[in-house]
């Protein structure tokens, strides 16, 4: 068991330079992007991630943004990148947050950036990620989130994906560990697979987080929800309650409804 846990936590942490991240996915045509799988691309990606380091700012909230980059997401990857970029912009509007990007794809590849204070840097980095065939690695994401919050408190984990190919009981056990640490998981599901919905909803319930459908028609709601998550990560439930009472606080109100017991 110890060997398995060690393997699950083996996420390579690198860094991202915000001023030199190339855009390698063409989102102008609306066609699915070409799948890139060369080792040179991975090497370039890692090199870009190594060049920035953010000082420790203990007064700031921390939010992990994790995404599934396996092949099943390729047909709608352009659309997903646009919506995910909107999420990052929502985080930037709130401010006071350090953000880390995590993604998985391929044969066990799972990477995490350094913590950065400029979400735009990670939004640009995200556009360089292409899809590769492989199974989901949600367990690694949850274990990584626990490891990070063991080191220093993480206020929220956001996850975007369309599939769940792991043992649900194992995932729920890891979600329970996050619940004990007070780390809610906010899951955005692309597509409508009912088995995925059940798994995501259970993880959200266990961690006192929330679940939401993710598609082109929900762009405005997703942005409102992500803004609410960012407000929560930066200022806690008190800040979220304050946002819920304001004009445009629909996302905060929906989030609070799901986060309460029985929600």
Secondary structure, DSSP 8 states (H G I E B T S, - for coil): -HHHHHHHT--EE----TTS----S--SS-S-------HHHHHHHHHHHTS------TTSEEEEEEEE-BGGGGGGHHHHHHHHHHHHHHHHHH-SEEEEEEEEETTTEEEE---BS-HHHHHHHHTT---B-----HHHHHHHHHHHHHHS---EEEEEES---S-HHHHHHHHHHHHHTT-EEEEEEES--HHHHHHHHHHHHHHT-EEEEESGGGHHHHHHHHHHHHHHHHHHHHHHHHHHTSTT-HHHHHHHHHHSTT-
